[in-house]
């Protein structure tokens, strides 16, 4: 996948849990997804009654198979610490995020200067349009839901940035041609094992017996140079 495809994949998984909530217990699949992944952060098993915003974010990346670039945690503060360790924490509130980035909030933010308070909530960026971001969050009023917030708006603590670029799976031109050549060799070897089709058997035998064709590889394509040789054998040149 390309970087953009990986980002879209993460957002798609998060959207798949939209509407899951505590009221009917449908949020439990999120908690279970987190708890089933080992080793669990700080060896803590999340309870269904715990705050689960960070658990939701972690569960999304577990489902996406991207925990090597997105450290799992059930605590917002500890999640930031893990991203700091891998050099993927963005402190600036005014950073312009991309879909799939992780946004941290501090509800005690005064809106004056750079926010350096303790994080209290987290979500995943779904889209950015102009100066407005759409975020999907777990444990938003005890459910998975959307929030719209201004870029560089109040309450933004910073961003955790999974390194999607490092997970891109591109082939070099050389690797593509090597793969193609290998596939063609296998295909041709299998094709050349086949006999002439029943409708062509008689004509094929005559062409072989008269020396027009050498009798090998009846399913192979005829090149122009081979066609010239056939025409010459037929006395047409």
Buried (B, 14 or more C-beta within 10 A) or exposed (E): EEBEEBBBBBBBBBBEBEEBBBEEEBBEEBBEBBBEBEEBBEEBEBEEEBBBBBBBBBBBBBBBEBBEBBBBBBBBEBBBEBBEEBEBBBEEBEBEBBBBBBBBBBEEBEEEEEBEEEBBBBBBBBBBEEEEBBBBBBBBEBBBBEBEBEBEBBBBBBBBBBBBEEBEEEEEEEEEEEEEEEEEEEEEEEEEEEEBEEEEEEEBEEBBEEEBBEEEEBEEEEEEEEEEBBEEBEEEE
